Amino acid sequence: MKNARQSEILSIIQAVEVETQEQLLAELKERGFSATQATISRDIKELRLVKELTGQGTYRYTQSDRRTSAGTDIRLRNIFKEGVVSVDVAQNIVVVRTMPGLASAACSALDSMDIPGMVGSLAGDDTGILIMRDNASAQQFSGEVHKLLK
């Protein structure tokens, strides 16, 4: 049900200029979906919907571009400032040491960011391992992370 509702939300915002959550709820109800305002709010967050200014001076929901480097930079900075202790490289593997219990969250966030050259990650309690496609990708990513930690 959740996937169908979220898919319908994406269809609605492409077809109609939706300005408020209440308007989105009404559009969903017209299409046979029942939901609460809290559910819609969670859907908006999960779908990474943002409001953009239209040519008429109003706002509308639209899907955020997840792959912007500014957005990635901000998310990485927040994650790493809060919980990463150190980052090191061993050939094509990047080892990320975190505060206890945070490695899984850090690796999950990194997995969702579509980082160039990253194949995947593996997390323990306080250590995450990022497998990069090659040594150069590992070195480049490690350099970017070191800049964020300063």
Secondary structure, 3 states (H helix, E strand, C coil): CHHHHHHHHHHHHHHCCCCCHHHHHHHHHHCCCCCCHHHHHHHHHHCCEEEEECCCCCEEEEECCCCCHHHHHHHHHHHHHHHEEEEEEECCEEEEEECCCCHHHHHHHHHCCCCCCEEEEEECCCEEEEEECCHHHHHHHHHHHHHHHC
